Amino acid sequence: MIKILFICHGNICRSTMAQSVFTHLARQSHLDSYFEIDSAATSTEEIGNPPHHGTRRKLQQEQIPLIPHRARQMTRADYTYYDYLIGMDGANIRNMTRIAGGSDVEGKIYKMLAFADYEKTHKLSEARDVADPWYTGDFDQTFEDVLVGCKGLLAYIKDRQQLHK
């Protein structure tokens, strides 16, 4: 089982969107049985809240099922448990590293858009941030970024784990 944790600031917009998108892509590829996928926050601000209405609306528009979820905060135990911890922006990465104990000694923490060009180049790239739609209101752009990041992440894992169906 390959365990992935998507992480953003509040766990109601970007990370829940990524959790649903990646789950959908894995199902479409008939690889969903290989994955355990969840999401979390670096903050405590939204704990217990459902996904943001903008995330729900965008996923519905794209015909991607929303994974039922309530916001929770990442823990140090999550770093041990998950194989991949995917943050959405630089602030998330810094906070994830702090929560993990101050360093990423196992090389599990990645920024989402590091995978954006992986399908074409088979290399991870210097990644820009996935903008937070809580502030921008632009769920369309966030979706595009999350989709390309999730597609690249799936390709990366398929190559590394030699998963093919």
N, C-alpha and C positions, 0 to 999 in steps of 0.2 A: 504494500500500500504506500503510495506517494502522498505525503501530507503537505498541503499548501495552506498558508494563512495570508490573506490579503489584509493590508492595514492602512488606515488613513486616520485623520485626526479624531473624528467623531463616530465612525462606523455606521453612518446612516446614508452616505452618498456614494463616494467612490469605491470603497472597499466592498460594500454590499453589491454594488453594480458589478464589480470584478468577480465576486463570488458567483453571482448568477450567470454572467457571461462565460466564465471558464467552465462552469458546470455544464452549460448548454453546448459549448464547443466539444467538451470531452464526450458528451452523450452522442453528438452528431458523428464523432469519430469512432464510436463504439469502444471507447476507452474508459468510460466512467467507472467501471469496476476497479480500475487501478488507483483511483484517487479518493482522498478524503480532503474536502475543501471547506474552509471556514473563513471568517473575517473578524476583525477586531479593531479597536481604537487605541490611539496612544493617550488619549485624554479620558476623563471621567464625565465629561459634559453631557453626553447623550445616553449614558448607560440605561438599558431597559427600553429604549425607544425603538420603534420599527423603522424600516428604511424610509428615507425622505420621499415625499410625494412626487418630486421631480424625477427621482430614480425609478420609482414605481411606474410613472407615466412613460418615461423613455423606454424602459424595458418592454412595457406593454406595446408601445408603438412599434418596436423592433421584433415583436412576437417571441420574446425570450422570457421564459417563466421566471418569476421572482422567487428566489429561495427564501422561505420564511426565516426571519432572523430578528433578534433583538440585540441592540448594541451592547458590547461588552469591551472591557479593556484588556489589552495584551498583558500577559504575565511573563515572568522569567521562565516559568515552566513551559510556556509556549515555545520559547526558543529551543529548549531541549527536545520537545515533542515533534515539532514540525520540521520538514526537510527544506522547505522554501518559505521564507517570510518576505512578502512583496509589499514594499511601501510605495506610496503614490508621489511623494515629494521629498526634498532634502530635509525638511523639518521632521517628517515622519521617520526618515532613516536615522537621524540623530537621536530622536526619542526612542525608537525601537532598540538601538544599540545601547542606550542608557538602561532601558528596562531589562535587556538581556544580560546586564552585568557590566557594561562599559566597553565591551568589544565584541566583534563578530569572529571569534576564533575558529569557528567551524565553517565560515564562508557561506552562510545561509541567507543573509540579508541582501536583497536586491531592490533597486528602484524599478518600478513597473516598465518604464519606457526604455530600459536597458535592453529589452527584448524586441523593441519595435522593428528593427531591421533584420532580425535573426533569420527569418524565412528566406531572405534574399542573400545575406552575406555569411550566414552560419557563424557570426561573431556577435558578442555582446557589444553594445555601443555606449558612449557617453550619453547619459539620459537627461532630457529635460523633465520638468515636473508635469504631472497631470494636474491641471488647474482644478481648484476646489469649487464646484458649482454652488456650494453654500454661499460663497462670496460673489462668484461671477454670474450665477443664474444660467449659465450656458451648459445645460445637460447634454446637448447635442455634441459639442466639442469634447466634453468629458467622455461620452460614450465612444466616440471615434478613437480617442487615445486608449481607453480601456480595451476596446476591441482589438486594436493592433498589438497592444501589449500582451493580451491574453493569447492571441494567435501565435505570437512569437514565443511566449513562454511554453505553450503546448508543443511547438516544434522543437524547442530547446530540450524539453524533457523527453520527448520521443527519441531524439538523437542520443541523448545521454543514457537513457534507460533501454534503448532499443525496443521501444513499444511500437508495434505495428499491427493493425487489424485490417 
